[in-house]
Amino acid sequence: MNPREYAKQKQRIKESIMLKPRIILITAFAVAFQTALASSAIAGATKGAYFGVDVGYSWLDDYTYFLDGSSSGDHPTDFDGGLIWTLKGGYGYDNGWRAELELSHRENDVDSFNDMDGSGSVTNTSLFLNALYDFDSGSMFTPFLGAGVGYMDIDVNNARHTEHDNPLHSNGGCCTGIVDGSDGVIGIQGIAGVSYAVSPTVSVVLDVRYVTALNDPEFGYGYGCNSDGTGCDGTGTLEMDYSNTSVNLGFRMQF
């Protein structure tokens, strides 16, 4: 099997894996909606100030970088799953609604670039303002739904392929195109999850969060570059879509 056929097969496997968190998100929304129909009480809702910490695993959607916003010079790029940490604090009202401020950081490594083995990473540090609603299930489990809007600082660190990492080409050119740089964009997210009260003030929380950029972030691009980003034959600008799904587990403490 040649490298391009191997990369395509690996991409098909990754696409089937990436469907799983979306299925979890849809299922969680359905469960929460059914719970809302079955109960109008909000006795299980979080009330008062709270603070929480989560860790989780995130899937960054594979995409194609577009050179100068056109279809010329497209670079399909696939990413590995990566870790995410989240700090959040908020306030729960008597009517079941919560307002929440969330700080999170995601990082995903490049798996392949231009259908060849890749290197580099993409990070996203974001600050979101969320609105959430707790549904009382009549038990220690409390499903919730939410949505948020915020600012995302997205950084691409030396994304490239590693096909010609060693020597330079005989013609004096070089080995790879490289995407690098950072951009700040506005993002939105959807949230679905459930909490379990282990005490009157502490709950274990499991949720799924899907974030996407409202406008495409832009990054610097160099072609004909050394693997360290030097000696490029030329430079340009690339833009891309950004969306990320994460499954998170943590705790929430009420004050």
C-alpha positions as CSV (number, residue, x, y, z in Angstrom):
1,M,0.0,0.0,0.0
2,N,1.5,3.3,-1.1
3,P,1.6,6.3,1.4
4,R,-1.4,8.1,-0.2
5,E,-3.6,5.0,-0.1
6,Y,-2.5,4.4,3.5
7,A,-3.4,8.0,4.4
8,K,-6.8,7.8,2.8
9,Q,-7.6,4.5,4.6
10,K,-6.5,6.1,7.9
11,Q,-8.7,9.1,7.2
12,R,-11.8,6.9,6.6
13,I,-11.2,5.2,10.0
14,K,-10.8,8.6,11.7
15,E,-14.0,9.9,10.2
16,S,-15.9,7.0,11.6
17,I,-14.4,7.6,15.1
18,M,-15.1,11.3,15.0
19,L,-18.9,10.6,14.5
20,K,-19.0,9.1,18.0
21,P,-18.8,12.4,20.0
22,R,-21.5,13.9,17.7
23,I,-23.8,11.0,18.4
24,I,-23.1,11.4,22.2
25,L,-24.1,15.1,21.8
26,I,-27.3,14.4,20.0
27,T,-28.2,11.7,22.5
28,A,-27.6,14.0,25.4
29,F,-29.8,16.7,23.9
30,A,-32.6,14.1,23.3
31,V,-32.4,12.8,26.9
32,A,-32.4,16.3,28.3
33,F,-35.4,17.3,26.2
34,Q,-37.4,14.2,27.3
35,T,-36.6,15.0,30.9
36,A,-37.8,18.6,30.4
37,L,-41.2,17.3,29.2
38,A,-41.5,14.9,32.1
39,S,-40.7,17.4,34.9
40,S,-41.3,21.1,35.3
41,A,-39.8,21.4,38.8
42,I,-36.3,22.8,39.3
43,A,-35.4,21.4,42.7
44,G,-32.3,19.7,41.4
45,A,-30.9,22.9,39.8
46,T,-27.6,24.4,40.9
47,K,-28.3,27.5,43.0
48,G,-25.9,30.2,44.1
49,A,-22.3,30.7,43.1
50,Y,-20.2,27.7,42.0
51,F,-16.8,26.8,40.6
52,G,-15.7,23.8,38.5
53,V,-12.8,22.1,36.9
54,D,-12.9,19.7,33.9
55,V,-10.5,17.6,31.9
56,G,-11.3,15.8,28.7
57,Y,-10.5,14.6,25.3
58,S,-11.2,16.7,22.1
59,W,-11.6,16.0,18.5
60,L,-10.5,18.7,16.1
61,D,-12.3,18.5,12.7
62,D,-10.1,17.7,9.8
63,Y,-10.0,20.5,7.2
64,T,-8.3,21.9,4.2
65,Y,-6.3,25.1,4.4
66,F,-7.1,27.4,1.6
67,L,-4.3,29.5,0.1
68,D,-5.3,33.2,0.0
69,G,-9.0,32.2,0.4
70,S,-9.2,30.4,-2.9
71,S,-9.2,26.8,-4.0
72,S,-5.6,27.2,-5.3
73,G,-3.0,25.6,-3.1
74,D,-5.3,23.6,-0.9
75,H,-3.7,21.6,1.9
76,P,-5.8,18.8,3.5
77,T,-4.8,18.4,7.1
78,D,-5.9,15.7,9.6
79,F,-5.5,15.9,13.4
80,D,-5.1,13.6,16.3
81,G,-7.4,13.8,19.3
82,G,-6.0,15.8,22.2
83,L,-6.5,16.9,25.8
84,I,-8.6,19.8,27.0
85,W,-8.8,21.5,30.4
86,T,-11.5,23.8,31.6
87,L,-12.0,26.2,34.5
88,K,-15.5,27.6,35.0
89,G,-17.4,29.6,37.5
90,G,-20.9,30.9,37.6
91,Y,-24.2,31.5,39.4
92,G,-27.3,29.4,39.5
93,Y,-30.7,31.1,39.8
94,D,-33.9,29.8,41.4
95,N,-35.6,29.3,38.1
96,G,-33.1,26.6,36.9
97,W,-30.9,29.0,34.7
98,R,-27.2,29.4,35.2
99,A,-24.8,32.0,33.9
100,E,-21.2,30.7,33.5
101,L,-17.8,32.1,32.6
102,E,-15.5,29.4,31.1
103,L,-11.8,29.4,30.4
104,S,-10.5,26.4,28.4
105,H,-7.4,25.2,26.5
106,R,-7.3,22.6,23.8
107,E,-4.4,21.1,21.9
108,N,-4.4,18.7,18.9
109,D,-1.4,17.4,17.0
110,V,-1.2,17.2,13.2
111,D,-1.5,13.6,12.0
112,S,-1.1,14.2,8.2
113,F,-0.5,17.1,5.9
114,N,-1.2,16.9,2.2
115,D,-1.9,13.2,2.6
116,M,1.6,12.6,4.0
117,D,2.8,12.1,7.6
118,G,2.5,15.4,9.4
119,S,4.0,17.4,12.3
120,G,3.0,20.4,14.3
121,S,-0.1,21.3,16.4
122,V,-3.1,23.5,16.8
123,T,-4.1,25.0,20.1
124,N,-7.1,27.0,21.2
125,T,-7.3,29.1,24.3
126,S,-10.8,30.4,24.7
127,L,-13.0,32.5,27.1
128,F,-16.8,31.9,26.8
129,L,-19.9,33.3,28.5
130,N,-22.4,30.5,28.7
131,A,-26.1,30.2,29.6
132,L,-27.3,26.8,30.9
133,Y,-30.5,25.3,32.1
134,D,-30.7,22.5,34.7
135,F,-33.6,20.0,34.4
136,D,-34.7,18.3,37.6
137,S,-35.0,14.5,37.1
138,G,-36.3,13.8,40.6
139,S,-33.1,12.0,41.4
140,M,-29.4,12.8,42.1
141,F,-28.8,13.1,38.4
142,T,-29.5,16.5,36.8
143,P,-29.3,16.8,33.0
144,F,-28.5,20.3,31.5
145,L,-28.3,22.1,28.2
146,G,-26.4,25.3,27.3
147,A,-25.0,27.5,24.7
148,G,-22.2,30.1,24.8
149,V,-20.4,32.8,22.9
150,G,-16.8,33.9,23.4
151,Y,-13.3,34.7,22.1
152,M,-10.9,32.0,20.8
153,D,-7.2,32.5,20.4
154,I,-6.2,29.8,17.8
155,D,-2.5,29.1,17.2
156,V,-1.1,26.8,14.5
157,N,2.4,25.7,15.3
158,N,4.6,24.7,12.3
159,A,2.0,22.4,10.6
160,R,3.7,20.6,7.8
161,H,4.5,17.2,6.3
162,T,7.6,15.3,7.2
163,E,8.2,13.5,3.9
164,H,11.5,15.3,3.2
165,D,12.7,16.2,6.6
166,N,16.3,15.2,6.0
167,P,18.2,16.7,3.1
168,L,17.3,19.6,0.9
169,H,16.4,18.9,-2.7
170,S,19.2,18.8,-5.2
171,N,17.8,21.9,-7.0
172,G,18.4,24.0,-3.9
173,G,14.7,24.2,-3.1
174,C,13.3,22.5,0.0
175,C,10.9,20.1,1.5
176,T,7.6,21.4,2.6
177,G,4.8,23.9,2.9
178,I,4.4,25.2,6.4
179,V,1.4,26.8,8.2
180,D,2.2,28.9,11.2
181,G,0.8,31.8,13.2
182,S,-2.2,32.7,15.4
183,D,-5.5,34.5,15.0
184,G,-8.3,35.6,17.4
185,V,-11.9,34.9,16.4
186,I,-15.4,34.9,17.8
187,G,-16.8,31.4,18.6
188,I,-20.0,29.8,19.7
189,Q,-20.6,26.5,21.5
190,G,-23.3,24.0,22.4
191,I,-23.3,22.1,25.6
192,A,-25.2,19.0,26.8
193,G,-24.4,17.0,29.9
194,V,-25.5,15.6,33.3
195,S,-24.3,16.1,36.8
196,Y,-24.5,13.7,39.8
197,A,-24.7,15.2,43.3
198,V,-22.3,13.4,45.7
199,S,-23.1,15.9,48.4
200,P,-25.3,19.0,48.9
201,T,-22.5,21.2,47.5
202,V,-20.4,18.9,45.3
203,S,-21.4,17.3,42.0
204,V,-19.5,15.2,39.4
205,V,-20.1,16.5,35.9
206,L,-20.0,14.8,32.5
207,D,-20.7,16.9,29.4
208,V,-20.1,17.2,25.6
209,R,-19.1,20.6,24.2
210,Y,-19.0,21.6,20.5
211,V,-17.3,24.8,19.6
212,T,-17.0,26.5,16.2
213,A,-15.5,29.7,14.9
214,L,-18.0,32.3,13.4
215,N,-15.3,33.6,11.1
216,D,-12.4,31.8,9.5
217,P,-9.0,32.3,11.3
218,E,-6.1,33.2,9.0
219,F,-2.5,32.1,9.3
220,G,0.8,32.5,7.6
221,Y,1.9,30.1,4.9
222,G,5.4,29.4,3.5
223,Y,6.2,27.1,0.6
224,G,9.5,25.5,-0.4
225,C,10.6,25.8,3.3
226,N,13.2,24.0,5.4
227,S,11.6,21.9,8.2
228,D,12.3,24.6,10.7
229,G,10.4,27.2,8.7
230,T,13.4,29.0,7.3
231,G,14.5,29.5,3.6
232,C,11.0,29.6,2.2
233,D,10.7,30.2,-1.6
234,G,7.6,32.3,-0.9
235,T,4.9,33.2,1.6
236,G,1.2,33.8,1.6
237,T,-1.9,33.6,3.8
238,L,-4.1,30.6,4.5
239,E,-7.6,30.5,6.1
240,M,-9.5,27.6,7.5
241,D,-12.7,26.5,9.3
242,Y,-12.4,25.6,13.0
243,S,-14.7,23.3,15.0
244,N,-13.9,21.0,17.9
245,T,-15.9,18.5,19.9
246,S,-14.9,17.5,23.4
247,V,-16.1,15.0,26.1
248,N,-15.3,16.4,29.6
249,L,-15.4,15.0,33.1
250,G,-15.0,17.1,36.2
251,F,-16.6,18.5,39.4
252,R,-18.7,21.5,40.4
253,M,-18.6,23.0,43.9
254,Q,-21.4,25.3,45.1
255,F,-20.7,28.0,47.7
